[in-house]
Amino acid sequence: MTNTENKPSSVFPIPSANVMSKLPTQFFATLVQNVNREIASGHDVINLGQGNPDTPTPPHIVQSLQQSAENPLYHKYSPFRGYAFLKEAVAQRYKEDYNVDLDPETEVAILFGGKTGLVQLPQVLLNPGDVCLVPDPGYPDYWSGVALAQARMSFMPLLKSNAFLPDYGAIPADDRQKAKLMFLNYPNNPTSATAPLSFYEDTVEFAIQNQIVVASDFAYGAIGYDGRRPVSFLQAPGAKEVGIEFYTLSKTYNMAGWRVGFALGNAEIISKINLLQDHIYVSLFGGIQAAAAEALTGPQDCVTSLVARYESRRDAFYEALSAIGWQACKPEGSFFGWLPVPEGYTSSGLAELLLREAKVAVAPGIGFGSHGEGYVRIGLLSDEQRLREAAERIGKLHLFK
C-alpha cells in the first residue's frame, strides 16, 4: 500500500482567486461542528442555535411532488427561467396575503432558495468598491454576496432603543451618497423585530433621495404573532420602483430542503437576476416547481397551524425563562428569540458555557455583527417540553438574580 501521509494533493500549487480570501467565516458551520462534537461524546444537546424547521413539509405538498415526479414532462430540462405556473402562483399568494400586484412574467424570478438571491443581487448591481448598506446585527450571507462582488459594507446598527430598525439619519453622509444597495430584513433574523408600514414608506423616500436599491429579505413573512401579519415592503407605495423583495417557501411551508425562493418587484432588477441565472442554472426540477405551486395555491391552514405552533412555543419558553430570572421581550415575528446575556458575559462566552455545562446550544449574537454583542439568538424549533427543559437546565447554572 502506498504511503500518502504528508504527500501533497497536487503536483503544483493550486491558486485561489483573490476574492476567496475575502469571504467571511461560515459562522453557522462552526456552530454545527461544536454541537456535533458534544453529541458525538454522548451528550443530549438541546439545539436552539440553528434556524432549521423541525416539522415536516405538509402532506399535500409532498404528495404533489410524488405525483409530479412521475410526469415525463418534468424529466427534461425546465425552462431557463422556470414555469409560468409557479410565477403565477407566487403572484396570486402576494395578492391574497398582501394586496400586492405582481406581473408574473417581468416581476418574478425563481431562485434556488432565498439565500441564492441574497448572494446574487450584489453581484448584478455592485462593482468593486461600491457601498452596500447592511443591518448590524444581520444575516451573515448578506456579507457573502458583497464580498463576492468585491464591494464594501457600511453597517446600520439595529438598536433596542429604535425598535431594532435602522436610523437612516445616522448613516454617514459619505456612505449614504456612495451606497447603491441596502438590505433590510423583517421579521428580523436575529432580533425577531417586525417593521410597520410607515417604516417602509420612509425607506422608499430615503431610497429615492439617495438612489439606493432596496432589497427586503422577507423570509419570515408568514410568521407574525398576537394576531398581526407581518408587513411586506412591497405594500409601501413606490416600493417596486426602488427595489425588490426576497420570499422563500422554507419557513412558510417547512420546505427548507426543497430550495425554492423568489425575487419579486422591480422589473429591471428581476431581469438582471434572471440574466445571471441563465449563465448558472437551468431552473429547478419541474416536479418541485409543481409542488411549490401547490403549496402557494392550495389550502393555507397548514401555515395558520404552523404559526400557532410557534406562538405556543414562544409563550411556553418565555414563561420558563421568566421563572429562572432571564427577562426578555417576546418575539414579534420569525421563529427566533433575541435574549440579553447576563452581566459579566460576552455572547460567545455565554454560548460556550451553555453548551458545555447545560448542553443547550444557542447562537452568539456577535456572529451576526458587532451590534449583536450582548445577545444570544435562540430558535423556537423544538417542542414545548424540550424548550422548557432547556430553560430549566440553564436555570441550574444560577446565572440570573
N, C-alpha and C positions, 0 to 999 in steps of 0.2 A: 504494500500500500504506500503510495507516495505521501511524504510528509509535507503538508502545505502550511504548517504552522509558521506564522510571521511572513509568509510569502505574499508579496504584493498581488492585488487582484488584477492589475493591468500591467502591461509591459512598458507603458509610457504614461506620464501624468495625464489625467483626465481633467480638463479645465471646467470651471463653472462660470456661467455668466455673472457679471458683477452684481446684477440685481438680486441674485440668490442670497448674497451676503446681507442684503438689506431687509430680508423677510423677518417679521417678528417671530419670537419664540412661540411655538404652538402651546399655549397655556393649558388648554384642556387635555392635551396628550400627557403632559406631566401629571396633571391631577389624576387621570385614569391610571397611570403607572403606579402612583402612590397607593391608590385604593386597591388595585390588583395585588400589590405586594402584601398588604395586610390580609386579604382574602386567601392568598396562597399559603400564608402562615397559619391558616386555620381559624381566623377570627371572623365573627359575624359582624360585618360592617353594614351600617345603615347609610346608604349613599344618597345624600341630599345635595351633592355638588354638581351634578350634571343636569342638562335640560332635555333628556330623552324621555318622551312619553312612555308611561309604564303600562298602559292598557292597549288591547289590540285594535286594529282597524275594524270599524263596524262591519258586520257580516255581509250586508247587502253590497258593499263596495268590493269586498273580497270575491263574492260570487260573480260580480260583474267582470272582474279580471279573469276569473276561471273560464267564464263563457267566452270572453273576448279572445283569450289565448288560443282558442280553437278556430278562430276566424282566419282563413288563409290570407285575407287582405292585409292583416297586421304582421304577417311573416315576412313581408317585403320592407324595404326602406320606407319610413314615414316621409311625408312631405317635409322639406327642409325646415319650414317654419311652423310645422305642426298642423294638425287637423283643424278645420274651421269649427267643427262642433265643440271642441274644447275651448276655443277662444270665445265662442258664443255663450258657453256655459258660465264662464267666469264673469262675462259682461252681465249676464242675467242675474248672477248672485249679487254683484255690486249694485245693480238697480234695485233689487228686492231689499237688500240689507242697508244700503246707504243712500239710495235715491241718486246714485251717480250714473250718468250715461257714458258708456264707452263704445267706441267703434271697434268691433272685434277684429277687423282686418288691419287697421292702422294704429290702434291704441292699445294693443295687447301683444306681448311677446311671451312665449312659453319658455320656461327655464328648467334646467336640471337642478331643481331645488332653489330656494331663495338665496342661499349663500353664493351660488354661482353668479347670479345677477349682481350681488353686492360687490363681488370681486371684479366683475367685468366692467361695471359702469365707470370707475376711474380710468380704465384702460381706453375707453372710447371717447372720454371727454377731456382728459388731462394730458399735458405734455410734461416732460421733466422740468421740475422746478415750480410748477403751478401749485397753488394752495387749495387744500380741501379742509373745510370746517368739520370737525369730528367731535361728538359728545364725549365727555370725560366725567364719570365712567361710561363705557360703551362697549358694544360687541367687538371683540378683537379682530374679526375678519374685515371690518372697515379698514383697519390698518394694512391688511394684506393687499387689498386692491390698490391702495395708494402707493404702497411700496413697489408693487409690480409696475405701476405707471411712472415710477421714479419721481413722484410729486412730493409735496411737503404737507404735513398736517399742522393745523392750528386747532388747539383743543378748546372746546367750550365747556367750562365747568358746569356740572349739574349739582346744585346745592340744595339741601333740605330747605333752606331759608327762601328759596324761589320755587318750591314745589317740584324740584328736580327738573325744571325747564331751563333751557339756556337763556342767558340775558344777552340779547343782541347788542345792547348798548355798551356792554363790557368788552366786546371783541375789539382788539387793537385796530386802529384805523387802517394801518398798512395792510394787515391781513384781510380786513373787510374789503379793501379795494382790489386786492390781488386774487381773492378767492373766486373759484369758478364752480365749485361744487360744495354741497353741505349735506351731511347725513343727519337724519332725525329718526327716532325710534320710540313710538308709543302705541300701546302699552310697552313700558320700557324694560329692557333687559340691560342691567341687572336691577334697577331700583324699584321696579313694578309700578312706577307712577303712570298716570294717564294724562292726556293733554285735552283741553277744551277746544271747541271750535274757534273761539276768539284768539287762541294762540296761533292756530294755523292761518287765520286771517292776517294776523300781524306778520307771520312768516312769509306769506305771499307778497305783502307790501315790502318787506325787507329784501326779498329776492329780486323784486323788480327794481328797487332803488339801486341795488348793488350788482345787478346782472349775475346772480348766482343760481345755478340749477339746484333744486331741492330734491333729495332722494329720501322718501319716507319708507322706513322699514316697518311694515305692518304685520309682522309675522304672528303676533298675538292678538290680531284684530278681533277675533271672535270671543276673547276671554276677558270679560269685564264682570265686576261683582256688584252686589247690592242693587240689582235691577237696572244697571246702567251699561248700555252697549258702548264700547269704545268708538271714538270719532275717527273717521278716515280723513287724512289730509286732503283727498280729492273732493271732499264735501265743501271745502272752502272755495268761495268764488275766485276764479282765476288760477286755481291750483294747476290745472292741466297746461296752462300757458307757461308755467315756470318749472314744472318738474314731473316726477313720476312716483309711483308707489310700488313697493315690492310686497307681494302676497304669496303665501305658501299654504299647502294643504297639510303640512307636517303636524301642526299643532291643532288646527281646527278639526281635523278628521283622524288624528292619530296615524298619519301616513308618513312619518319621518323617513322610513327606509325606502319609500317609493320615489323620492326625489322629484316632486312636482311643485313648481313655483311659477310665478308670473311677474312681469314688469308691466305696469299699467299707467296710461296717462299720455304725456306729451308725444305726439306722433313722430316728431323729428328725432327725439331721443330713442324711442322704440325702434325706429328704422336703423339707427346706429348699432343698437344691441343686436338686432337681427342680422345685420351685416357681419359683425364679428362672429356670431354663432354659425353663420353659413360656412365659415372657414374652419370651424372646430367640430361641429356636430352634424348629425342628420336626424335631429329631433328625437323625442322619446319613443320607446316601443309603443306601437299603436294600441295594444291591449291596455297598457297603463293609461294612455290618454282617454280611452273609452271609460275605464273605471273612474278616472278623475272627474270626467263629465258627469257620471252617475252620482258621485259624491256631491258635486256642486248643485245639481238639479233635482236630486232625489230627496227623500224625507230628511228633514233637518232636526228631527227630535234627538238624534244622536249627539248633535252639537249642544243642544239645550241640556241634555243629561250630563255631558262631559263638563260643562261649565258649572253645573250644580254640584258635581262631584268635587271639583277643585275648590269651590267655595266652602263646602262642608269640611274638607281637609284643612283649608285655611283657618276656619273658625276653631276646629279642634286643636290644631297645632299652636295657634297663638294663645289659646286658653291655657294649654300646658306650659308654654313659655312664661306666661304671666305668673303661673303657680311657682316657678323656680326663680322668679325675680328678674327675668330677662324681658324688659319692656321695649316694645317696638310697635310702629304703626302697621296696621294690617295692609296687605297689598290691595290696590285698587283694580289691578288687571294683571295679565300674564299668569304663569304658574310659578312665579318666584317670590321670595321674600327677601328683604334687604334689612339686615339686623346690625345694629351698632355693636361694636366689640366692647367688652368691659374695660374699665380703666386699667392701664398698665400693660395692655397687649397691643400688638400690631395685628393686622388682618391675617398675615401669613402665620404669625406666631400662634394665634388662636386656632386657625385651621389645623396646624400641625398638632397642637395639644389635643383638640377634639378627636382627631383621627387616632392618635397614639393612645390616649387614655380612655376615651369614651367609645371609640370605634364608630364615630359619626363623621362622615365626610361632608364638608362644606367648601364652597369656593371663596378664597380670599379676595376681598374687594380690590386689592392692589393689582390683581390680574386683569382688571377692566380699565385701568388708568390710575394716575396719581391721585385723583379725587375720589377714587374708590377706597383709599386707605381709611381705616376706621370702621369698615363694614365687612360683613361676610354675606354671601348670597346662598340661600337655600332653595331647593326645588320641592314643590308640593307633589312629588312624583312617587310617593309610597302611600300605602293605605293609612287610614286614621290611626290604627293600632300601632303601626311602626313609627308614625310621626310622634305620637305620644311617648312611645318608648325612647325615641331619640331625645326628646326633651328631658325625660326622667334620667337618662344616662348623663346628660350634660349637667343636670341639677346636682348629681352626686359629686361633681367637681367643686361645688361651692364657689363659683366664680362671681356670683351676684349677691349683693346685700339685700 
